[in-house]
Amino acid sequence: MSNFVPSNLGVNKQFLTSVWDKAKLFGIDLSAICEKHQIANPFDFSGEQVPLTVVAPLYDAVGHELQLPEYIFIILPHVDTMYHPMAQLVLCCNTIGEAVRLICRYSTIATDSCRFSLSQKGCEYFISAQEHPNMYISPIQIEAMLYGGVRQIRMSTNVTISQNMSVHFRHAPRFDVERYAEYLGCPVKFQQPTNQLIISQNIHDFHITDADQARAEYFRTVLKRYECMILAEQELPKRVQQLFIQRMAFGEPDQLEIAHVLNLSTRHLHRQLKEFGTSFRQLTDDARLAVAQQELKFSKHSTQEIALALGYSDRRAFYRAFRRWTTMTPEQWRKENVKLVFNDQITS
């Protein structure tokens, strides 16, 4: 089985422009910092996405230059998130839960630094942000993303955040933990197994007033265009896998829908995949295995939760598939690989 590794990783340039402009108001010259630290200027790249390999080191360089570890929490409240189509789409949803599911589906549009997933345990919902395994992601970038989620929920609800939400980070705190709690407005824990935002049932079910269905459909169209644009330069098998991963947590992804996004008929899709020496079934099995292994290795999600995230209706079907792929049960594979994660955390 091959591991699924998405390409063309990037960050939305229009949103980055808003951050860039606000930084200037605080006397932060990002262009000068790029030059001093020999980092490519994000705006030297064409298109609507800035490569992740450029953006991630920039977070660290700014922190080093300012000697102010809290800088991202100072700047972001002044950034107009409405520049990002994901934020616009969230405001058009009927509930917070619906908005979260759309973010998980279009996570490669929101940010390619992480893949977002949603799971439930009792009356709590866990929005997990799994870093890309083959790319460096700055801890500051992770903090910015989860802070953005907290801020968006705070703007959309009148629920008391501190009693209904908490945030977990995988990395160690970069400054005083109490300050993090003040910025985020909720309990914060560090050196946890997974980066995640945990929300209560009442926040998940919170009804967003003035939801505009016409606007929602417009921004869904915008995101689908972004989706096609991001996939455009990849080979067909990678494009199929990425589309499959974005949809599988919501049930068995429809081959017809994936073919439609790719502007192909299902017959033409299968014919082209055959020319690449693969099939839809093989690609989707590879994608499911890659995601399952990431969840087993880096999260504390139960096998039942992982099965649901992969689109399986019950755990037994997931067990049969996983044994076929690896000759081991999910628990056996997790036990053998969890030591690797522990060692990585010690040496990082």
Secondary structure, DSSP 8 states (H G I E B T S, - for coil): -------S-EEEHHHHHHHHHHHHHTT--HHHHHHHTT---GGGS-SSEEEHHHHHHHHHHHHHHHT-TTHHHHHGGGS-GGGSHHHHHHHHSSBHHHHHHHHHHTHHHH-TTEEEEEEEETTEEEEEEEE-TTS---HHHHHHHHHHHHHHHHHH--S-GGGTEEEE-SS--SS-HHHHHHHHTS-EE-S-SS-EEEEEHHHHT-B-TT--HHHHHHHHHHHHHHHHHHHTTS-HHHHHHHHHHHHGGGSS--HHHHHHHTT--HHHHHHHHHHTT--HHHHHHHHHHHHHHHHHHH----HHHHHHHTT-SSHHHHHHHHHHHHSS-HHHHHHHHHHHHHHHHHH-
